[in-house]
Amino acid sequence: MTSSVSMIVDSPDTQHSADAPLRVTDLMQPYTSTESRGQRTLLPTNTLNGFMSVHFNNELGLNDDGFFNTDEAFIQFAQTFSLIHQQVDLQKAPEYYEELSRNEPVKSFPIDLTQFRLWEAERNTWNLIKQLQLSTHPTEVNIPEKLYQTDGALQCELLARNLSFAEAWIVRQWLQNTALQFLPVETNPEYWSDTKTHILFKSKKLNSQYLDPDGPYRTGNALQPQDQIHDNELAKSIYEYLRRGQLDAACEISKKNGQSWRAASISGYIVNGEKTDDGSDVDSMIKSSGNINRHLWRATCYQLAQEAGFDLYDRATYAVLCGDVDNVFPVCRSWEDYIWAYFNGLIECRLEQYFSQRGQLRELGDADLPVPTQLLSLTPEDIFRKVDARQIDRDPLMALFHKIQKLFILNKLDEIINCLKEELLDKQLSYYDNTAYSHILRFAAHFVLFLRDIMHPTPDKESDDLIKTYTELLIDFKQDSIIALYASKLPREMSIETYALFLKSNYNLAKLKPLQVSSTNICINFLNHSYLDITGSYDERFKFYSLAEQHSLNVTAIARRTSDLILEEYLKNERYPNSDSSSPRIASPNEPVDSKDIVLIRGLEWLTFNKDQVVEAMDRANALFRRFLVCGKLNAVNTLLSSMANPKSPLASYNFDQEAEGHDLTVVLEYSFYRTMFNFFTKDEDWVKIWTEKPQSQTSFPRNSSEWTLRIKETTDALDQLFDQFLNAYITNSESEEDKIITEEEERRIQELQRVSDIYIPEVITHKSLQLADLVADESRHLYVHFRRSKRLSLFLKMLRNSYLEITRENPDDIIVY
């Protein structure tokens, strides 16, 4: 608090505008902090709230009512969090969150009482954080000594010099501002009308001795029932106004109900102070007001509070005004009521003690007119310990928020985080109330983020666990657009793992259906996610990738980890054929693709967004190629190649003729080998199809025969070219590095390559050999005539026979029947 803050006293009837000077002596005037804890300037919160409401609603685009659906809380808090960082106004976060909590529940109809109370508790908590802020270092204030100082000036001085007193003051203001609304007594300006009528009717003469304020108590004559009920309700209303810090309203309602004496008796609370203008003119006007004998008035209030014959609320009213707590407790109903009673008493006792120490010719009470002093030795810790011992809270959710508020007031922020972690992660609050779990977890995450934003040290592990758990909650609630924002607030490795798990969560194998498309349009149809709605299109996935990049996440590592997680998930229980297994049935490229294989292929897609991961994507694709080929899944190979050739992917424009070396060269060569082999099998199917379309008679349809001959020739030439490319691309393991240490992964790759070669090299050559035999026997070409005339036909057939017999002799199970 700076020395420029002045404490101004006015009469209780004065109406304060939003621009009115600060009135510390007015019990009801709310304050908020604009600086760090210990360096705060107290401002009227009605001014701040008016500004915040307009500013906040304009920024978020809310309507004048500030309505939005409760289900949008996740999004709204995320937008607010981003807005705060865009404006680099991190200290204002509690104000924004409080405003959100104020707007959030109002559009949920019918209103759930538990949710309403949760929003209310959260709003009050953000309000407390807003006012107290987070520093514990008091400000050095240079206040010049004066020969004489009014009580108001001394009060300002104490607030400026004593941090604990200033904080107690703010806590009291917070408890007053957040108190629930109440319905005051109905106004009846006629003073004890029923009692006056009764006296006149009974004695035919109005006996005034019964109608003065002390008459009923002094004479023992009770008021008429309706007057007594109204009197009790008025006493309760006055107390309730004071409980909310509204001294002016308490005086006003007393006057409106014809009991101005009540207003006069409670207005002695106003501290004798001073009011100066803001100019530096030596002729500045000084106006003194307030109760110059306030210490005597407090002693009188203390005596009234102890009168056993008074109404409970009358006694509580005077107990509040003098700082007594014992006579306030009988009317306290909530945790907030008890805390407020203690802090109010503490403030009044310490204020009177300071007045006594710095004032003239005054002692702190005497034997004849004592004032409450029992709270002088109490600390805030003592207060909360005493209230906790009463076990007031019956609702565990409210008890949790009260504990958070208590710890924040005591500046034990680490304990708040540990408490939240224990409730949310260890005790598993979600088991008995999922709504409360998500609500409190959202609060916990934003509280931790706020502490980190203002550079307040927090327990790292517990804080990270809370943010991580909240991010996982957003994943469960399908809040895809904001997950990257919160994942980016985690440590590097944790953020990678969390976001990768989110990307992986897009898969649900149970809902997938086999992919049935032809090889000619596989790429187009594969990119259209109509058959795979739960995994999303390429563009949808790229959006999540871009969000991660936008929030500075390590997208390269995330893409890699996502692909790994998917492979681990769907390959962990897969039975892999060993080298001794018989050759599998080789599927046609156009056969439907198994749903599990689709997931594996699309899992690899995460590596195709970044040009720096092109070779890595090919390396992962090679591993899938080997798995698919070993199982004879040419259809899955077809789908994988089409996916990798996505025109939107950097891999589609990769130049395979560019120079590469080392590991990159090995990866590119292997990838090219699989492409060539698949192209050979595809072209081979085309050749077989064309061959079966051979015209029955060349003389009947010479034109058709000529066209067929051209087609078969072109296909054969293309097949021959692919055959040569296949043999040239055939991967052999170098034996020049026999002493090189081979890792388990490399050994597995070598075994898989051997298995692929053992299956497909003979397959390709056999296909080629059979096609050669068909060509020689073709009646349209009459090639067999040349073999016969050269007497080499028998040799050709013998060579084919010997090759086939050699294969079947070594591997009798590999007999192929056509």
N, C-alpha and C positions, 0 to 999 in steps of 0.2 A: 504494500500500500504506500503510495507516495504522500509526501508531506503536503501536497497541494489539495488533498481531499478535505473538504470542510464538512462538519457536522452541523446541521441546521435544525432548529426546533421551531415548531409552530403549534398553534392551537389544534385540538383534536377535530375541530370543525373544518379545518382547511382542506380543500379538495386538491389533490396532487395531479397535475397533468403529466403527460409523457415527458415533457421537457422541463419539468420542475426540478429544482436543485435536490440534491441528495438529503434525506432526512433520516439519519441514523437513529435518532431518538424515537421515531415512530415505530412501534413494535411490528406493524404490519408491512412496512415497506420492504419489498423483496430486493435482493441484490444478486449480482452475478459477477464472476471474475473475468477480466479481460486480459490478464497476464498470468504468468506461472504462479504456482502456489508459493506464497510468501512475498510475491511481487504483484499482488492483485490490486486493481482498482475496482471499487464496488460501484455497479451501475444498476439502475432500476431495470428489472427483467421485463417489465411490460413494454418498455421502449425497444429492448433487444428482440423480444418475441415478435413485435409488430414488424420490425425490419426483416427478421429471419423468415417469417411466414411468406412475405411478398417475394423476397429474394429466392428462397428455396423453391417455391411453387413455379416461379418463372423459369428457373434453371431446369427443373425436371419436367416442365410442361404439364403440371397438374392443373386441374380446374380450380375455381375459387374455393370449392369445398375441400380440395385436397384428397378426393376419394380415389382409391384404387383397391382392387381386389386383394384379399389377404393372401391368396395363392401366389401373388406376384412379389411377395416380400423378398424372396431371394434376389430377384432381378433388381428391385428398387434399391436394396442395400448395396448391391454391386455397382449400380449406376452412381449412387451417391459416393461410394468409395472412390470411384474413378473421377468423379467431379471434384472431389476434395483435392486429389493429387494434380488434376489439371490446373487448378487454381493455386496450387502450392500453399494451401491454407490449412495445414494439418491440425493446428490447434482448434479449429472450428468443427472438427469431426463430431464431438459429442452434441453440439447444437444441431447439426444436420440429422444425426441419428435420433435425437429426441423428437425433432419435428416429424420424422418418418414414423416413429412410434405413436405419435399423437394422431397422425392421419390414418395409420394402417387399419385399425379394427373397425372403423365406422361403417364400412360398406358390407360387412359380413352379417347377413340376416338369414335366419335368426341368429342373434349374437350368442356365442357359446361363452358361458360365464368364466370357465377356466381360461380360455384364450383371452378374454377381455382383461382378466386379472394379470395374466402374463404380460400383455402389452402395457398395462398400467405400471406394473413393477419395472419393466424395462425402461419405460419412459422416465420414471422417477430416478432410476439409476443413472441414466445418461445425463439427466438434469443435475444430479449430484456431482458427477464427474466434470460437467461443464463448469460448475461453480467453484469447485475446489482446485481443479487442475492437478498438476503432478509434482510441483517442486516443494521441498521441505526447508528451503533456506530463507530465513527472514530477511527483509530488506533493511538496510541501514538508513534510518530516517533521522534527520537533524531537525529537532523541534526546539525552537528557542524557549528558554525558561521565562516565565512571566511572574510578576509579583502576585497577581491574582488571575485565576482561570475559572471559568464557569464549569459546571458539571458537563455541559455539552462539549466543551473544548477538551476536558480531561478524558471524556469518552473517546473522542477522536484520537487523542494521544495514545490511549491504551490500545486501540485497534491498530494503530500504526506501529507500535513498538512490540506488542506481544502477539506472536504468531498463533499460539495456542488459543488465545482469547478470540482473535479474528476468525480462526477456523471454527470455533464453537459458535460464534455469531452466525457464520454462514450456514452451518449445519442447522441451527435453529430456523433460519430463514427458509432453508430448503424444506424442512419438515412442515413449516407453515404453508408454503406455496403448494406443496403436493398433497395437502390434506383433502379428503373427499368433500364434495359439496354437501350442504345440508339445507333443510327447509326451515327458515326462521319462523318465529311465532307470528301469527296473524296480528296485524296492527289493530289495537284498541285504544284510541286516545283518551277514552273516559277512564279516569283514575278510580279503580275499585268501585265501579258503578253498582254492582249487586250488593256490596257491603254497605254502601251509603244508603241505598234504598231500604235495606233491611233495618238499619238503625233508625231511620226516619219513621218507618212503619211501626217499629216496636215502641219507641219512646216519644214519638211525635216531635222529637227535637234532635237535631244533628249534634252528636257529641264528638267534637273534633279530637278528643284525646285518644280515640281509637284509630284515627285515620292518618296520623303522621307515619313516616316510614318505619319508625321503631315501635309504633303502637301495638301491633299484634304480638311482637316478641316481648315487649315490656309488660303489657297487661295480661298476656296469656289468652286474649280473645282471638279466636281464629277468624280468618276471612271467610266469606261465603265460598262455597265449593268452586263456582265458576271463576271467581277472582283468584282463588288459590291456585287453580289449575293454570290460569293464564300467567300468574306470577311465577310459578315454577317453570313454565315454558319460556318465559322471558329471561329468567335467570340462566336457563340452559342455552338460549340463543346468544346471550352476552358472552358466556363462556366459550361457545363454539366460535364466535367471532374472534375472541382473543386467542383461541387455539390456532387460528389461521392468521394471526398477526394483524387483524383488522380492528384496531382500536377506534378509529373514526366511525366505523360501521356500528360498533358496540355502543358508542355514545349516541349515535343517531337513532338507533332502534329504541334506546331508552327514552329519548325525548319524544319520539313519535307515539310511544305508548304511555305518555303522560307521567313518566317517572324521571324527570330531569335530574333528580337527586342522585340517581344511579350514575348518570353521565358525569356528574360533578365528582362523585366518589372515585371513579376509576380514572378520570383525566389527570389525577395527581401523578400518574405514572410518567408523564412527559418530563423529560430532563430539562433543567434550567440550562439554556445554551445561548448561542449567539448566531446572528445571521449577518454576513457581510456581502457587499456586492463584489463583482469581479474586477472592478477598476482599481487603479493604484492611487487614486486621489486620496490625500490625507484627510479629506472631509467625508470619507466614506461613512455612510450611516450604519450605526450599530443598533440592533434591536434585540433586547433581551426578552425571553419568554420562558414558560415552563415553571416547574415547581422548585422553588428555591429551598424549600424545607422537605425535600423528597425523603430524606432519611427518617424523619419523624412520621411522615405519611406511610412509609413502608412498615414501620413498627406497628402502626395502627392496623394496617391491612393484615399483618401477621396475627394480631389479636382477634380480628374478625374471622379469619380463616379457622381459628381454633374454637369458635363458638359452637357448642354441640347442638344448640337449638336451631341453628340456621339450616336452610336448604343445602343439600350437597353441592349443587352448582354454584350457589352463592359463596360457599366456603372455598370451592375450587377456584372461583374467579379471583378472590382476594389472595389466595395462595399463589396463583400465577403472577399476580402483580407484585408481590413481595419476594418471590423466589423460593417459597416453600414447596416441598414436593409431597410430603405425607398427606396433605389434604387435597392434592390433585389426583393422587392414585385412585381413590374410590370412583372417579368418573372416567378413568382411562379404560379403553376397550381394546386397543390394538398395540402392536409393537411400536409403531410410530408415536402413539400417544405417550407411552412411557418414556421413550427416548427424548421426545420433545420436553416433557416435564422436567427431566433431569438436566438437559442442556439449558433450558430456560432458567432453572434454579441456579445452575452453576454460573451463568452469565450475570444474573442479578447479584449474587453473592460476591463475585470477583469485582464487579463494577462498584459496588458499595465499599468494598475493601480498598479499592484504588482511590475512590473519592475521599475516604478517611485518611489515607496515607498522604494525599497531595492537597487536600482541602485545608481550610482554616478552622480551628477551634471545634473539631468534630472527632468523636470517637465512634467506633463501630458498635453501636448499640449500647445499652446499659441494662442494669438489673430490672428496672421498672418497665422499660420499653425495649425488650429484646427484638432482634431481627434474626432471620434464619442464617446460620453460619455453618451448618453441618456439611455443606457441600464444598467448602473451601479446599479441603484436602483431597477431594475426589479428582481423578483423572478420567479422560474419556474411556480408557481401558476398564476402570472401575465401574463406570456407568454401564457399559455393555455387559460386563460380568454380572452385575446385579439384575439387569433386565433378562439376560439369558437364564438366570436361575429361576425366574418366574415361569419359564416354559410357556410362553404366550402363544407361539405359533403352533397351529395344528396342521396347517397345510405345508407339506414338505417343499413344495415349489416356492411358496412365499418365504419360507424359512431360508431357502437357498439364496434368494435375492437379498433378503435382509442380512445374511452373512456376508454377501459381496459388498453391500453398502457399508456395513460395519467395518470390514477390513479396509475399504477404501478410505473411510474417515480416519482410520488409524494409520493410514499410509503403509499398509502391509500388502503391497501389490503382488509380490511373489506368492503369498499365501492365497490370494484370490485365484491365481492361475492354477496352483496346486489343488485348490478346492474344486474348481471347475473340471479339472482333469480327473479328479477322483470321482466326482458325481457322474460325469459323462462317459468316461472310458473304463473306470474300474468298477463302479457300482452298476453300470449299464442301466441308466435311467430309462432308456428306450423300452425296456422290457415291460414297464407298466404304464407308460404314457409316451407314445411315439410323437404326438403333437408337441408336448412339452420338451421332449428331447431335441427335436429339430429347432424349436424356438430358442432354447437356451444355448444350444451349440452355435447357432448363428450369432447370438450375442457374444459368446465367448470368443469366437474367431475374430470378430470386429474389435473387441476389446483388446485382444493381443496385438492386432495389427495397429491399433491406435497407439499403444504403448511403444511399439517398435518405431512407428513413424516419428514420434517425438523423442526418439533416442533414449527411452527409459530402459534400463537393463531388465531383461526378463529371463526366467529359467528356460534355456534353449530347448531342451528335450520336450518338456511339457507343453511349451508354446507351439513347437512344431507339430506335436501330436494333435493338438486341438485344431490347428489349421488344416492338417492333413485329413483328419476325421471329417471336418466340415466339407472339404473338397470331395471326399468320398460320398458324403451325404448328397451333395449336388449331383454327383454321378447317378446315384440311386433315384433322385427326383428328376432326372433327364434335363437338368439345367445346362445344356451343352454349351451355350454361348458364353457362359461366365466361368466355366471350369478352369480355363487357361489363366484367367486373372488371379485366382487364388492359388493355383499350383505354382505360379511364378513367385509366390511369397515363401516358398519352401526352400530348404537347402538343395543344392544342385542334384545330388543323387536321388533324394526323396521326390523332387519335382519331376524328374525323368520317369521314375517308377510309377508315380501317381498318375501322370498324364498318359503314360503308355497303357496303364490298366484301364483308363477311361476309353482310349481308342480301341482297345481289345474288347471292351464290353459291348461294342456294337454287334458282336457276333452272337448268334443264337442258333446253334446247329439244328435244334429240334424243329425250327420253322423253315429250314432250307429245303428246297426241292432240287432234284437233279436238273442240271442244265441241258436242254435239248435244243441245239441250234446246229446249223450246217457250217462247214468250214469256210464257206464263202462269205458269210456275214457274221462270223463269230465275234469279230472285234466290235462291230457296231452294236450288236445285241448285248454283248458283255458289258458295254459301258452304260447301257440302258438298264437301270436297276429295277425295272418293273417285276422281274422274276426274283429279285433279291432285295426286297424292300427294306429289310432290317439292317443291311450292311451299308446302304447308301451308295450313291453314284460317285464317280471319280471327283466331280466338282464338289459334292458335299464333304467328301473326305479332305479335299484340298482346303476347304474352308476351315476345318478344325486344325489342319496343319498351319494355315496362315494365322489363325488366332494364337497358336503357340508361338509362332515367330513374332507376332505383334507384341506379345508380352515378354519377349526376350528369353524365352525358354530355349533350351538346347535341342533344336528340332532334329538335328542329325542323330543325336543319341536317342531321342524319343522314338524316331522312326525305326531305328535299329532294335530298340528294346521291344517295341510293339510287335514287330515281326517275330522276334525271338519268343515272346510270350504266346503268340498264336501257334507257332510251331511246337512249342513245348506242350501246349494244351492238347493239341490234336494228334500229336505223334507219340505221346508218352505210353499209350497202351497199344500202339499199332504193332502187329506182328510183321517183322521184316524177313523176306525170303533170304535164306542162306545160300552160299555158293554151291551147295550140293543139291539144291532144289532143281526140279525139272524146269525147262523153259516155260514161261507163262503163256497163256493165250494172249496174243497181241490184238488189242481192241482197234476197231476202225476209228480214224480221227473224227468221224461224225457221230459216234455213239454218245449217248447222254453221259455227262460227267457227274461223278459221285459228289454229293453235297459236301462231304468232308474235304474233298480235293478243291472244291470251289473256295472254301474258307482259307485253305493254305495258300491258294493262288492270290486271293484278294489280300491276304495278310502281307504278302510280298509287295503289294501295290504301295504300301507306305514308304517304301524305299525309292519310289520312282518320281517323287516330287522335286528332288534336289539334284541339280546337275553334278554336284560334288560326290553324289552317292551312286552314280551310274554303274561304275565297275563293281561296287559293293552289291548293288541290286542284281547284276549278272552273276556274281559269285553265289548269292543266295538262290538265284534261279537255277544255277547249275546243280545245286544240292537237291532241289525239287525235281529237276529233270532226271537225275540219277534214280531217285526214288520211284518216280512214275514209270520210267523205262524198265527198271528191274521188275516191276509188277505188270508190265505190258500195257500200260495206260497211255497209248498214243493219243487218245481223246483228251486226256488231261494235259499232255504236252502241247497239243494244239491250242487249248484254252490259255495255257501259260504263255505261249509265244504271242498270242494275240493280245493278251493283257500287257505284256512288256512292250508291244509295238503301239501302244496307245499314242495317238498323234499329239496329245496334250502333254505327254511326258518328255522330259529331256532325253530319255533313252531312245526315243523314236528317231531322233536326229543324230544319234551317235555314229561317228565315222569309224567303221571297223577296219578301214585301211590305214588309219593313223598309226604312227609308231607307238609301241608300248614295250615295256620291259619288265623283267622280274615277275612278281606275282600278278601284276595287271595283265601281262602278256599271256600267262597261263590261263587266267580267267577268261579272257577274250577268245582265245583259241578253243577252249572247251565249249564256250557258248556257241561259237560258230559251228563247231562239230555237230551239236544237237540241232541247230537250225538246218544244216545241210542234210542230216539224216532224216529229219522229219519231212523236209521238202522231197526227198527221194521217195519216201513211203507214200506221200500224197500223190506225187506224179505217177508212182507205180499203180495206185488205185485208178488214176485216170487212164493209164495205158490198158489195164485189164478191162475197164468199162468200154473203152473204144474198141478193143479187140472183140468183145462179145457183140458189138454192133456191126460186125463184118457182113456185108451184103451176101446173100445166098448165091446169087448168080451175077457174074460180071456182064454177061451178054444182055440180060433183061434190063438192067439199070446201070448202063456204063457211066453215067454222070455221078450217081451215088458211089459207085465203086472208085471212081477217080478221087472224089472228095474224101472218102474213107482212107484211101491210100495215103493222101497228103497228110491227113490228121494223124494216122498211125506213125508216119515217118517223122513228123515234127515232134510227136510225143516221145518216140524212141530216141531221137537225137537229144532231146532235153534230158531224158532219163540217163542216157549215156554220159552226158556232161555232169549230171548230178552224181552219177556213180563214181566218176573220176574225182570230183570234188570231195566226195565222202571218203574215198580211200586216202586222198591227200591230207584230209583233215583228221584222219584217224589218230587218236591220242595214244601214244606209247609212253611208258615210264622210262625215264633215263636211268641207265645203269651206271652212269659215270659218277654218281653220288651215293655209292653204296654205303659209305661210312657216315653219311649224314644222319643225324638223329631225327627220327620221324615221330611226330606227335600222334596221339590217339586219333585226332581228327583227320590228320593227313593219311594215316593208315586206313581209316574207314573210307576216305575218298578213293584211295587206290583200289581197295576191294570192290567198291561200287563200280568204279570205272572198268575193272576187269570183268565184273558180272555183266555190265551193259555191253561190253565188247563181245563177250562170249555168246550173248543172246543175239545181238543185232548184226555183227559182222557176217556170221554164217547166214543169217536171215536175208541180208541184202544180196550177198553173193548167190545164194540159192535162187532168190527171185530173179536175179540177172541170168543165171544159168538156164532156168526154165523158160524165160523169155527168149533166150538164144535158141533153145530147142524148138520153141514154137515158131520162131522166125524161119529156121531151116526147113521145118515141115509145112510152112505156109504155101498153099497151092497158088496164091496170087503172085508170089515172088519166084517160085520154082527154084529156090536156092538148093534144094536137095538134088536137083539135076546136075548141078556143077560138082557137088560132092560125089555123086555116083560116077560121072564121067571121069573124074580124077581118081576114082577108086579110093576115096578118103572118107566116105560116109561111114563105113564100118569102124574106122579108126575113131571118128568123132563120137559115135554112139558108145564105143568101148570106153573112151575116156570119161564120158558122162556116167557110165555104169560103174566104173572103178571108183570115181570120186564119191558116188553115193554109197557104194559098198564100204568104202573106207570109213565114212562118217558113221554108218550104222554099226560097223564092227566095233568101233571104240565107244559109241554111244547108242546102243540099241533102242533106248527110249526116245531118241530124237527122230525116229522114222516119220517122215512127213508123207501123208497120203493126199494126193490132189485128185 
